[in-house]
Amino acid sequence: MQFNEILPQHFSTISRDPFPHVLIERALLQMAEGQLDGPKFRNQVLHAAGWKHSNLTSFGKYPEEAAAAFNRLRLVMAEHETPTSILEALKH
């Protein structure tokens, strides 16, 4: 899957169109549907991508770290399409 680059300002800007990180989160939840607990999978993937904060911490509080984690995830998702392969790629 291809997504546009995530910028730190995306986490503090309001837009009618969803930013790439929102689209990535939606894709993760859809990918896990029926196989895994979607929110738990999303949290595991973001943690593996480098998000070191709680799932209750707003991305807007640490926008640079959030952008870095989502961009790492974005690159992995461009090459991997299954939940298992995405998690494995992020762990290496």
Phi and psi restraints in degrees (range 20) as a CNS / XPLOR table:
assign (resid 1 and name C) (resid 2 and name N)
       (resid 2 and name CA) (resid 2 and name C) 1.0 -108.1 20.0 2
assign (resid 2 and name N) (resid 2 and name CA)
       (resid 2 and name C) (resid 3 and name N) 1.0 132.3 20.0 2
assign (resid 2 and name C) (resid 3 and name N)
       (resid 3 and name CA) (resid 3 and name C) 1.0 -133.1 20.0 2
assign (resid 3 and name N) (resid 3 and name CA)
       (resid 3 and name C) (resid 4 and name N) 1.0 151.3 20.0 2
assign (resid 3 and name C) (resid 4 and name N)
       (resid 4 and name CA) (resid 4 and name C) 1.0 -71.3 20.0 2
assign (resid 4 and name N) (resid 4 and name CA)
       (resid 4 and name C) (resid 5 and name N) 1.0 161.1 20.0 2
assign (resid 4 and name C) (resid 5 and name N)
       (resid 5 and name CA) (resid 5 and name C) 1.0 -62.5 20.0 2
assign (resid 5 and name N) (resid 5 and name CA)
       (resid 5 and name C) (resid 6 and name N) 1.0 142.2 20.0 2
assign (resid 5 and name C) (resid 6 and name N)
       (resid 6 and name CA) (resid 6 and name C) 1.0 -96.1 20.0 2
assign (resid 6 and name N) (resid 6 and name CA)
       (resid 6 and name C) (resid 7 and name N) 1.0 130.1 20.0 2
assign (resid 6 and name C) (resid 7 and name N)
       (resid 7 and name CA) (resid 7 and name C) 1.0 -109.9 20.0 2
assign (resid 7 and name N) (resid 7 and name CA)
       (resid 7 and name C) (resid 8 and name N) 1.0 148.9 20.0 2
assign (resid 7 and name C) (resid 8 and name N)
       (resid 8 and name CA) (resid 8 and name C) 1.0 -54.5 20.0 2
assign (resid 8 and name N) (resid 8 and name CA)
       (resid 8 and name C) (resid 9 and name N) 1.0 -35.5 20.0 2
assign (resid 8 and name C) (resid 9 and name N)
       (resid 9 and name CA) (resid 9 and name C) 1.0 -69.1 20.0 2
assign (resid 9 and name N) (resid 9 and name CA)
       (resid 9 and name C) (resid 10 and name N) 1.0 -15.1 20.0 2
assign (resid 9 and name C) (resid 10 and name N)
       (resid 10 and name CA) (resid 10 and name C) 1.0 -61.3 20.0 2
assign (resid 10 and name N) (resid 10 and name CA)
       (resid 10 and name C) (resid 11 and name N) 1.0 -26.4 20.0 2
assign (resid 10 and name C) (resid 11 and name N)
       (resid 11 and name CA) (resid 11 and name C) 1.0 -84.7 20.0 2
assign (resid 11 and name N) (resid 11 and name CA)
       (resid 11 and name C) (resid 12 and name N) 1.0 -4.1 20.0 2
assign (resid 11 and name C) (resid 12 and name N)
       (resid 12 and name CA) (resid 12 and name C) 1.0 -130.4 20.0 2
assign (resid 12 and name N) (resid 12 and name CA)
       (resid 12 and name C) (resid 13 and name N) 1.0 15.7 20.0 2
assign (resid 12 and name C) (resid 13 and name N)
       (resid 13 and name CA) (resid 13 and name C) 1.0 -119.6 20.0 2
assign (resid 13 and name N) (resid 13 and name CA)
       (resid 13 and name C) (resid 14 and name N) 1.0 142.5 20.0 2
assign (resid 13 and name C) (resid 14 and name N)
       (resid 14 and name CA) (resid 14 and name C) 1.0 -98.9 20.0 2
assign (resid 14 and name N) (resid 14 and name CA)
       (resid 14 and name C) (resid 15 and name N) 1.0 135.8 20.0 2
assign (resid 14 and name C) (resid 15 and name N)
       (resid 15 and name CA) (resid 15 and name C) 1.0 -144.7 20.0 2
assign (resid 15 and name N) (resid 15 and name CA)
       (resid 15 and name C) (resid 16 and name N) 1.0 148.0 20.0 2
assign (resid 15 and name C) (resid 16 and name N)
       (resid 16 and name CA) (resid 16 and name C) 1.0 -69.4 20.0 2
assign (resid 16 and name N) (resid 16 and name CA)
       (resid 16 and name C) (resid 17 and name N) 1.0 -36.5 20.0 2
assign (resid 16 and name C) (resid 17 and name N)
       (resid 17 and name CA) (resid 17 and name C) 1.0 -90.2 20.0 2
assign (resid 17 and name N) (resid 17 and name CA)
       (resid 17 and name C) (resid 18 and name N) 1.0 138.0 20.0 2
assign (resid 17 and name C) (resid 18 and name N)
       (resid 18 and name CA) (resid 18 and name C) 1.0 -67.2 20.0 2
assign (resid 18 and name N) (resid 18 and name CA)
       (resid 18 and name C) (resid 19 and name N) 1.0 139.6 20.0 2
assign (resid 18 and name C) (resid 19 and name N)
       (resid 19 and name CA) (resid 19 and name C) 1.0 -74.0 20.0 2
assign (resid 19 and name N) (resid 19 and name CA)
       (resid 19 and name C) (resid 20 and name N) 1.0 162.5 20.0 2
assign (resid 19 and name C) (resid 20 and name N)
       (resid 20 and name CA) (resid 20 and name C) 1.0 -56.6 20.0 2
assign (resid 20 and name N) (resid 20 and name CA)
       (resid 20 and name C) (resid 21 and name N) 1.0 -36.1 20.0 2
assign (resid 20 and name C) (resid 21 and name N)
       (resid 21 and name CA) (resid 21 and name C) 1.0 -65.1 20.0 2
assign (resid 21 and name N) (resid 21 and name CA)
       (resid 21 and name C) (resid 22 and name N) 1.0 -31.6 20.0 2
assign (resid 21 and name C) (resid 22 and name N)
       (resid 22 and name CA) (resid 22 and name C) 1.0 -68.4 20.0 2
assign (resid 22 and name N) (resid 22 and name CA)
       (resid 22 and name C) (resid 23 and name N) 1.0 -41.4 20.0 2
assign (resid 22 and name C) (resid 23 and name N)
       (resid 23 and name CA) (resid 23 and name C) 1.0 -65.0 20.0 2
assign (resid 23 and name N) (resid 23 and name CA)
       (resid 23 and name C) (resid 24 and name N) 1.0 -37.4 20.0 2
assign (resid 23 and name C) (resid 24 and name N)
       (resid 24 and name CA) (resid 24 and name C) 1.0 -65.0 20.0 2
assign (resid 24 and name N) (resid 24 and name CA)
       (resid 24 and name C) (resid 25 and name N) 1.0 -44.9 20.0 2
assign (resid 24 and name C) (resid 25 and name N)
       (resid 25 and name CA) (resid 25 and name C) 1.0 -61.0 20.0 2
assign (resid 25 and name N) (resid 25 and name CA)
       (resid 25 and name C) (resid 26 and name N) 1.0 -42.2 20.0 2
assign (resid 25 and name C) (resid 26 and name N)
       (resid 26 and name CA) (resid 26 and name C) 1.0 -61.4 20.0 2
assign (resid 26 and name N) (resid 26 and name CA)
       (resid 26 and name C) (resid 27 and name N) 1.0 -43.2 20.0 2
assign (resid 26 and name C) (resid 27 and name N)
       (resid 27 and name CA) (resid 27 and name C) 1.0 -63.0 20.0 2
assign (resid 27 and name N) (resid 27 and name CA)
       (resid 27 and name C) (resid 28 and name N) 1.0 -40.4 20.0 2
assign (resid 27 and name C) (resid 28 and name N)
       (resid 28 and name CA) (resid 28 and name C) 1.0 -63.1 20.0 2
assign (resid 28 and name N) (resid 28 and name CA)
       (resid 28 and name C) (resid 29 and name N) 1.0 -43.2 20.0 2
assign (resid 28 and name C) (resid 29 and name N)
       (resid 29 and name CA) (resid 29 and name C) 1.0 -65.4 20.0 2
assign (resid 29 and name N) (resid 29 and name CA)
       (resid 29 and name C) (resid 30 and name N) 1.0 -40.3 20.0 2
assign (resid 29 and name C) (resid 30 and name N)
       (resid 30 and name CA) (resid 30 and name C) 1.0 -66.2 20.0 2
assign (resid 30 and name N) (resid 30 and name CA)
       (resid 30 and name C) (resid 31 and name N) 1.0 -40.5 20.0 2
assign (resid 30 and name C) (resid 31 and name N)
       (resid 31 and name CA) (resid 31 and name C) 1.0 -61.5 20.0 2
assign (resid 31 and name N) (resid 31 and name CA)
       (resid 31 and name C) (resid 32 and name N) 1.0 -37.4 20.0 2
assign (resid 31 and name C) (resid 32 and name N)
       (resid 32 and name CA) (resid 32 and name C) 1.0 -82.9 20.0 2
assign (resid 32 and name N) (resid 32 and name CA)
       (resid 32 and name C) (resid 33 and name N) 1.0 -13.0 20.0 2
assign (resid 32 and name C) (resid 33 and name N)
       (resid 33 and name CA) (resid 33 and name C) 1.0 -55.1 20.0 2
assign (resid 33 and name N) (resid 33 and name CA)
       (resid 33 and name C) (resid 34 and name N) 1.0 127.0 20.0 2
assign (resid 33 and name C) (resid 34 and name N)
       (resid 34 and name CA) (resid 34 and name C) 1.0 84.7 20.0 2
assign (resid 34 and name N) (resid 34 and name CA)
       (resid 34 and name C) (resid 35 and name N) 1.0 -20.8 20.0 2
assign (resid 34 and name C) (resid 35 and name N)
       (resid 35 and name CA) (resid 35 and name C) 1.0 -108.3 20.0 2
assign (resid 35 and name N) (resid 35 and name CA)
       (resid 35 and name C) (resid 36 and name N) 1.0 -42.2 20.0 2
assign (resid 35 and name C) (resid 36 and name N)
       (resid 36 and name CA) (resid 36 and name C) 1.0 -132.8 20.0 2
assign (resid 36 and name N) (resid 36 and name CA)
       (resid 36 and name C) (resid 37 and name N) 1.0 167.8 20.0 2
assign (resid 36 and name C) (resid 37 and name N)
       (resid 37 and name CA) (resid 37 and name C) 1.0 -74.9 20.0 2
assign (resid 37 and name N) (resid 37 and name CA)
       (resid 37 and name C) (resid 38 and name N) 1.0 109.7 20.0 2
assign (resid 37 and name C) (resid 38 and name N)
       (resid 38 and name CA) (resid 38 and name C) 1.0 -52.5 20.0 2
assign (resid 38 and name N) (resid 38 and name CA)
       (resid 38 and name C) (resid 39 and name N) 1.0 -55.2 20.0 2
assign (resid 38 and name C) (resid 39 and name N)
       (resid 39 and name CA) (resid 39 and name C) 1.0 -61.6 20.0 2
assign (resid 39 and name N) (resid 39 and name CA)
       (resid 39 and name C) (resid 40 and name N) 1.0 -37.2 20.0 2
assign (resid 39 and name C) (resid 40 and name N)
       (resid 40 and name CA) (resid 40 and name C) 1.0 -65.8 20.0 2
assign (resid 40 and name N) (resid 40 and name CA)
       (resid 40 and name C) (resid 41 and name N) 1.0 -42.7 20.0 2
assign (resid 40 and name C) (resid 41 and name N)
       (resid 41 and name CA) (resid 41 and name C) 1.0 -61.5 20.0 2
assign (resid 41 and name N) (resid 41 and name CA)
       (resid 41 and name C) (resid 42 and name N) 1.0 -44.8 20.0 2
assign (resid 41 and name C) (resid 42 and name N)
       (resid 42 and name CA) (resid 42 and name C) 1.0 -56.9 20.0 2
assign (resid 42 and name N) (resid 42 and name CA)
       (resid 42 and name C) (resid 43 and name N) 1.0 -45.8 20.0 2
assign (resid 42 and name C) (resid 43 and name N)
       (resid 43 and name CA) (resid 43 and name C) 1.0 -65.3 20.0 2
assign (resid 43 and name N) (resid 43 and name CA)
       (resid 43 and name C) (resid 44 and name N) 1.0 -40.8 20.0 2
assign (resid 43 and name C) (resid 44 and name N)
       (resid 44 and name CA) (resid 44 and name C) 1.0 -61.9 20.0 2
assign (resid 44 and name N) (resid 44 and name CA)
       (resid 44 and name C) (resid 45 and name N) 1.0 -44.3 20.0 2
assign (resid 44 and name C) (resid 45 and name N)
       (resid 45 and name CA) (resid 45 and name C) 1.0 -65.7 20.0 2
assign (resid 45 and name N) (resid 45 and name CA)
       (resid 45 and name C) (resid 46 and name N) 1.0 -45.5 20.0 2
assign (resid 45 and name C) (resid 46 and name N)
       (resid 46 and name CA) (resid 46 and name C) 1.0 -63.7 20.0 2
assign (resid 46 and name N) (resid 46 and name CA)
       (resid 46 and name C) (resid 47 and name N) 1.0 -39.2 20.0 2
assign (resid 46 and name C) (resid 47 and name N)
       (resid 47 and name CA) (resid 47 and name C) 1.0 -62.9 20.0 2
assign (resid 47 and name N) (resid 47 and name CA)
       (resid 47 and name C) (resid 48 and name N) 1.0 -45.0 20.0 2
assign (resid 47 and name C) (resid 48 and name N)
       (resid 48 and name CA) (resid 48 and name C) 1.0 -64.7 20.0 2
assign (resid 48 and name N) (resid 48 and name CA)
       (resid 48 and name C) (resid 49 and name N) 1.0 -27.6 20.0 2
assign (resid 48 and name C) (resid 49 and name N)
       (resid 49 and name CA) (resid 49 and name C) 1.0 -81.4 20.0 2
assign (resid 49 and name N) (resid 49 and name CA)
       (resid 49 and name C) (resid 50 and name N) 1.0 -9.3 20.0 2
assign (resid 49 and name C) (resid 50 and name N)
       (resid 50 and name CA) (resid 50 and name C) 1.0 120.4 20.0 2
assign (resid 50 and name N) (resid 50 and name CA)
       (resid 50 and name C) (resid 51 and name N) 1.0 -0.2 20.0 2
assign (resid 50 and name C) (resid 51 and name N)
       (resid 51 and name CA) (resid 51 and name C) 1.0 -76.2 20.0 2
assign (resid 51 and name N) (resid 51 and name CA)
       (resid 51 and name C) (resid 52 and name N) 1.0 111.9 20.0 2
assign (resid 51 and name C) (resid 52 and name N)
       (resid 52 and name CA) (resid 52 and name C) 1.0 -96.0 20.0 2
assign (resid 52 and name N) (resid 52 and name CA)
       (resid 52 and name C) (resid 53 and name N) 1.0 1.8 20.0 2
assign (resid 52 and name C) (resid 53 and name N)
       (resid 53 and name CA) (resid 53 and name C) 1.0 -101.7 20.0 2
assign (resid 53 and name N) (resid 53 and name CA)
       (resid 53 and name C) (resid 54 and name N) 1.0 168.1 20.0 2
assign (resid 53 and name C) (resid 54 and name N)
       (resid 54 and name CA) (resid 54 and name C) 1.0 -61.9 20.0 2
assign (resid 54 and name N) (resid 54 and name CA)
       (resid 54 and name C) (resid 55 and name N) 1.0 155.7 20.0 2
assign (resid 54 and name C) (resid 55 and name N)
       (resid 55 and name CA) (resid 55 and name C) 1.0 -69.2 20.0 2
assign (resid 55 and name N) (resid 55 and name CA)
       (resid 55 and name C) (resid 56 and name N) 1.0 -9.9 20.0 2
assign (resid 55 and name C) (resid 56 and name N)
       (resid 56 and name CA) (resid 56 and name C) 1.0 -91.2 20.0 2
assign (resid 56 and name N) (resid 56 and name CA)
       (resid 56 and name C) (resid 57 and name N) 1.0 -8.4 20.0 2
assign (resid 56 and name C) (resid 57 and name N)
       (resid 57 and name CA) (resid 57 and name C) 1.0 -81.6 20.0 2
assign (resid 57 and name N) (resid 57 and name CA)
       (resid 57 and name C) (resid 58 and name N) 1.0 129.2 20.0 2
assign (resid 57 and name C) (resid 58 and name N)
       (resid 58 and name CA) (resid 58 and name C) 1.0 -67.1 20.0 2
assign (resid 58 and name N) (resid 58 and name CA)
       (resid 58 and name C) (resid 59 and name N) 1.0 139.3 20.0 2
assign (resid 58 and name C) (resid 59 and name N)
       (resid 59 and name CA) (resid 59 and name C) 1.0 -62.9 20.0 2
assign (resid 59 and name N) (resid 59 and name CA)
       (resid 59 and name C) (resid 60 and name N) 1.0 -28.4 20.0 2
assign (resid 59 and name C) (resid 60 and name N)
       (resid 60 and name CA) (resid 60 and name C) 1.0 -66.2 20.0 2
assign (resid 60 and name N) (resid 60 and name CA)
       (resid 60 and name C) (resid 61 and name N) 1.0 -19.4 20.0 2
assign (resid 60 and name C) (resid 61 and name N)
       (resid 61 and name CA) (resid 61 and name C) 1.0 -73.4 20.0 2
assign (resid 61 and name N) (resid 61 and name CA)
       (resid 61 and name C) (resid 62 and name N) 1.0 -32.7 20.0 2
assign (resid 61 and name C) (resid 62 and name N)
       (resid 62 and name CA) (resid 62 and name C) 1.0 -132.8 20.0 2
assign (resid 62 and name N) (resid 62 and name CA)
       (resid 62 and name C) (resid 63 and name N) 1.0 67.2 20.0 2
assign (resid 62 and name C) (resid 63 and name N)
       (resid 63 and name CA) (resid 63 and name C) 1.0 -62.8 20.0 2
assign (resid 63 and name N) (resid 63 and name CA)
       (resid 63 and name C) (resid 64 and name N) 1.0 -34.3 20.0 2
assign (resid 63 and name C) (resid 64 and name N)
       (resid 64 and name CA) (resid 64 and name C) 1.0 -67.1 20.0 2
assign (resid 64 and name N) (resid 64 and name CA)
       (resid 64 and name C) (resid 65 and name N) 1.0 -42.9 20.0 2
assign (resid 64 and name C) (resid 65 and name N)
       (resid 65 and name CA) (resid 65 and name C) 1.0 -66.5 20.0 2
assign (resid 65 and name N) (resid 65 and name CA)
       (resid 65 and name C) (resid 66 and name N) 1.0 -39.6 20.0 2
assign (resid 65 and name C) (resid 66 and name N)
       (resid 66 and name CA) (resid 66 and name C) 1.0 -64.5 20.0 2
assign (resid 66 and name N) (resid 66 and name CA)
       (resid 66 and name C) (resid 67 and name N) 1.0 -44.5 20.0 2
assign (resid 66 and name C) (resid 67 and name N)
       (resid 67 and name CA) (resid 67 and name C) 1.0 -62.4 20.0 2
assign (resid 67 and name N) (resid 67 and name CA)
       (resid 67 and name C) (resid 68 and name N) 1.0 -41.6 20.0 2
assign (resid 67 and name C) (resid 68 and name N)
       (resid 68 and name CA) (resid 68 and name C) 1.0 -63.0 20.0 2
assign (resid 68 and name N) (resid 68 and name CA)
       (resid 68 and name C) (resid 69 and name N) 1.0 -44.3 20.0 2
assign (resid 68 and name C) (resid 69 and name N)
       (resid 69 and name CA) (resid 69 and name C) 1.0 -65.1 20.0 2
assign (resid 69 and name N) (resid 69 and name CA)
       (resid 69 and name C) (resid 70 and name N) 1.0 -45.3 20.0 2
assign (resid 69 and name C) (resid 70 and name N)
       (resid 70 and name CA) (resid 70 and name C) 1.0 -66.9 20.0 2
assign (resid 70 and name N) (resid 70 and name CA)
       (resid 70 and name C) (resid 71 and name N) 1.0 -35.8 20.0 2
assign (resid 70 and name C) (resid 71 and name N)
       (resid 71 and name CA) (resid 71 and name C) 1.0 -69.3 20.0 2
assign (resid 71 and name N) (resid 71 and name CA)
       (resid 71 and name C) (resid 72 and name N) 1.0 -36.4 20.0 2
assign (resid 71 and name C) (resid 72 and name N)
       (resid 72 and name CA) (resid 72 and name C) 1.0 -63.4 20.0 2
assign (resid 72 and name N) (resid 72 and name CA)
       (resid 72 and name C) (resid 73 and name N) 1.0 -44.4 20.0 2
assign (resid 72 and name C) (resid 73 and name N)
       (resid 73 and name CA) (resid 73 and name C) 1.0 -62.9 20.0 2
assign (resid 73 and name N) (resid 73 and name CA)
       (resid 73 and name C) (resid 74 and name N) 1.0 -40.8 20.0 2
assign (resid 73 and name C) (resid 74 and name N)
       (resid 74 and name CA) (resid 74 and name C) 1.0 -57.6 20.0 2
assign (resid 74 and name N) (resid 74 and name CA)
       (resid 74 and name C) (resid 75 and name N) 1.0 -44.0 20.0 2
assign (resid 74 and name C) (resid 75 and name N)
       (resid 75 and name CA) (resid 75 and name C) 1.0 -66.6 20.0 2
assign (resid 75 and name N) (resid 75 and name CA)
       (resid 75 and name C) (resid 76 and name N) 1.0 -39.2 20.0 2
assign (resid 75 and name C) (resid 76 and name N)
       (resid 76 and name CA) (resid 76 and name C) 1.0 -67.0 20.0 2
assign (resid 76 and name N) (resid 76 and name CA)
       (resid 76 and name C) (resid 77 and name N) 1.0 -42.1 20.0 2
assign (resid 76 and name C) (resid 77 and name N)
       (resid 77 and name CA) (resid 77 and name C) 1.0 -67.8 20.0 2
assign (resid 77 and name N) (resid 77 and name CA)
       (resid 77 and name C) (resid 78 and name N) 1.0 -19.6 20.0 2
assign (resid 77 and name C) (resid 78 and name N)
       (resid 78 and name CA) (resid 78 and name C) 1.0 -70.1 20.0 2
assign (resid 78 and name N) (resid 78 and name CA)
       (resid 78 and name C) (resid 79 and name N) 1.0 -22.3 20.0 2
assign (resid 78 and name C) (resid 79 and name N)
       (resid 79 and name CA) (resid 79 and name C) 1.0 -113.3 20.0 2
assign (resid 79 and name N) (resid 79 and name CA)
       (resid 79 and name C) (resid 80 and name N) 1.0 -16.3 20.0 2
assign (resid 79 and name C) (resid 80 and name N)
       (resid 80 and name CA) (resid 80 and name C) 1.0 -128.1 20.0 2
assign (resid 80 and name N) (resid 80 and name CA)
       (resid 80 and name C) (resid 81 and name N) 1.0 142.6 20.0 2
assign (resid 80 and name C) (resid 81 and name N)
       (resid 81 and name CA) (resid 81 and name C) 1.0 -123.8 20.0 2
assign (resid 81 and name N) (resid 81 and name CA)
       (resid 81 and name C) (resid 82 and name N) 1.0 -5.0 20.0 2
assign (resid 81 and name C) (resid 82 and name N)
       (resid 82 and name CA) (resid 82 and name C) 1.0 -108.8 20.0 2
assign (resid 82 and name N) (resid 82 and name CA)
       (resid 82 and name C) (resid 83 and name N) 1.0 151.6 20.0 2
assign (resid 82 and name C) (resid 83 and name N)
       (resid 83 and name CA) (resid 83 and name C) 1.0 -55.0 20.0 2
assign (resid 83 and name N) (resid 83 and name CA)
       (resid 83 and name C) (resid 84 and name N) 1.0 -43.7 20.0 2
assign (resid 83 and name C) (resid 84 and name N)
       (resid 84 and name CA) (resid 84 and name C) 1.0 -64.3 20.0 2
assign (resid 84 and name N) (resid 84 and name CA)
       (resid 84 and name C) (resid 85 and name N) 1.0 -45.4 20.0 2
assign (resid 84 and name C) (resid 85 and name N)
       (resid 85 and name CA) (resid 85 and name C) 1.0 -68.6 20.0 2
assign (resid 85 and name N) (resid 85 and name CA)
       (resid 85 and name C) (resid 86 and name N) 1.0 -33.2 20.0 2
assign (resid 85 and name C) (resid 86 and name N)
       (resid 86 and name CA) (resid 86 and name C) 1.0 -65.6 20.0 2
assign (resid 86 and name N) (resid 86 and name CA)
       (resid 86 and name C) (resid 87 and name N) 1.0 -48.2 20.0 2
assign (resid 86 and name C) (resid 87 and name N)
       (resid 87 and name CA) (resid 87 and name C) 1.0 -61.8 20.0 2
assign (resid 87 and name N) (resid 87 and name CA)
       (resid 87 and name C) (resid 88 and name N) 1.0 -42.9 20.0 2
assign (resid 87 and name C) (resid 88 and name N)
       (resid 88 and name CA) (resid 88 and name C) 1.0 -62.6 20.0 2
assign (resid 88 and name N) (resid 88 and name CA)
       (resid 88 and name C) (resid 89 and name N) 1.0 -43.8 20.0 2
assign (resid 88 and name C) (resid 89 and name N)
       (resid 89 and name CA) (resid 89 and name C) 1.0 -64.4 20.0 2
assign (resid 89 and name N) (resid 89 and name CA)
       (resid 89 and name C) (resid 90 and name N) 1.0 -36.7 20.0 2
assign (resid 89 and name C) (resid 90 and name N)
       (resid 90 and name CA) (resid 90 and name C) 1.0 -71.8 20.0 2
assign (resid 90 and name N) (resid 90 and name CA)
       (resid 90 and name C) (resid 91 and name N) 1.0 -26.9 20.0 2
assign (resid 90 and name C) (resid 91 and name N)
       (resid 91 and name CA) (resid 91 and name C) 1.0 -77.5 20.0 2
assign (resid 91 and name N) (resid 91 and name CA)
       (resid 91 and name C) (resid 92 and name N) 1.0 -13.2 20.0 2
